[in-house]
Amino acid sequence: MQVLLGGVLTGCIYALVAVGLALIWGLMGLVNFAHGDLLMVGMYASFWFWALFKIDPFLGLPLNALLIFCFGVAVYFVITKKVLRAERTSQIFATFGLAIALRAGAQFFWSPDYRMIKDPILGGVMKIGELTVGKAHLIGGIVALSLSIALYYIILKTDFGRALRATAEDRETAEIMGINTDKVFALAWGIGGGCVGIGGALMASYYYIYPDVGLMFSTLAPAIVALGGFGNIPGAVIAAIIVGVVQTGFSFFLSPAYKLAMVYALYLAVVIARPQGLFGRR
């Protein structure tokens, strides 16, 4: 039960990161290879808010979300918009190049040193019956899952969500019907950035911060999205929780060295048997 709880909470954090990517992927058919590095920027933002202004990462969640939201919108207008109608290879190299630039920039400006936020509000552990869990891990998982569900509701029930789904279905027809697809794309990138900004702030309370911290998420998030079904947000959430449980379980019962190998083995097994993912449509 201890391992299961840890896996579910880890999966909830993964879900918040993955749904932002699922939103962009489902809308534009574009894989953002810099998604994990945006998470890294969010973690550094939390660190510097704490180091310079004594703002705890949990209290700074809105600041982080707004900052990385704006960064995501800027990335769309400066980079993504230019390659949106280009060849697939150009799109891949554009986001891959952005990932390398963000990582190199973090190393240049902030050094490769590991950093940690001391004495966060969510520091320490708490008991749930016979189980022990870190406060940051528990609250972070609950907040991440709640925001993932809220984002799904927005996409399903609001005018913006309907405009987003219409644009994903047929961009040209959406434009004819008066939808500003440029604005929809920019907001989607902003929301994706806001998700990883919040994820970065939640993780900063208990995880080391360094320039390559987002590298794992840049490969893990696309695997989760593909596992759940391309562009399927509920599928991404469920797949993220499955990945969290598998990763934590293998770390505990076998060895931490195999945890990612087992996740990718699961991913390969699923996409070979069901290429559209667990919850994707044929």
Residue, then its C-alpha position, 0 to 999 in steps of 0.5 A: m500500500q505504501v508503494l501504491l500510494g507513492g506511485v499514484l501521487t507520483g503519477c498525478i504529478y506526471a499527469l499535470v505535465a503530460v496533459g499540457l503536452a497532450l493539449i498541444w499534441g492533440l491540437m497541432g499534431l506537434v510533439n514539443f520536445a522542450h516540454g520537460d525543459l519548460l518544467m525545469v524553467g518552472m523549477y528554477a523560477s520557484f527557486w529564485f522566487w524563494a532565494l530572492f524574495k522568500i516566496d515559498p514554492f507552494l505560495g508562489l504557484p500562481l506566479n509560476a503558472l503566470l510566468i511559464f504561461c507567458f513563456g509558452v505564449a512567447v515560444y508559440f509566436v517566436i518559434t512554433k508559429k513559424v514551423l506550424r505548416a512546415e515539414r515534420t522534421s522542421q517542427i521536430f528540430a525547432t522544439f528539440g533545438l529549443a530544449i537544448a538552448l534552454r538546458a545550455g542557458a540554465q547551465f550558463f546562467w545558473s551553473p550545473d550545480y544541484r540546488m534545493i529549497k530549504d524548509p519549504i512549507l510542505g516539508g516533512v511527512m505525515k501519517i495516513g493510518e499506517l502509511t507515511v507520505g511526504k507532505a509535498h508529495l501528497i499535497g502536490g499530487i492532490v493539486a496536480l490531479s485537481l488541476s488536470i480534471a479542471l483543465y479537462y472540464i474547461i476543454l469539455k464545457t467552455d466556449f474556449g474548449r469548444a473553439l479548441r476542439a473545433t480547431a483541432e478537428d479542422r483548422e480551415t473550417a474553424e477559421i471560416m466560422g470566425i475562430n481566431t486559430d492563432k489565438v487558440f494555438a497561443l493559449a494552448w501553448g500558454i496553458g501547456g506552459g502553465c501546467v508545467g510551471i505549476g508542476g515545477a513549483l510543486m516538485a521544487s518543494y521536494y526535488y533537486i533542481y538542476p539544468d538537466v532535471g527536465l530531460m527525463f520528462s521530455t521523453l517520459a511525457p510523450a510516452i505517457v501521452a502516446l500510452g493514453g491516446f494522442g490528445n486524450i486528456p483523461g487517457a493521459v491522466i490515467a496513463a500517467i498514474i499507471v506509469g507512476v505506479v509501475q515506476t515506483g513498484f519496480s524501484f521498490f521490488l527490483s531496482p531503481a536502475y530498471k524503473l524507466a526501462m520497465v516504463y518504456a517496455l510497457y509503452l512499447a507493449v501497448v503501442i505494438a498491440r494497440p497503436q492508438g494507445l489505451f484510450g485513443r480512437r482508431 
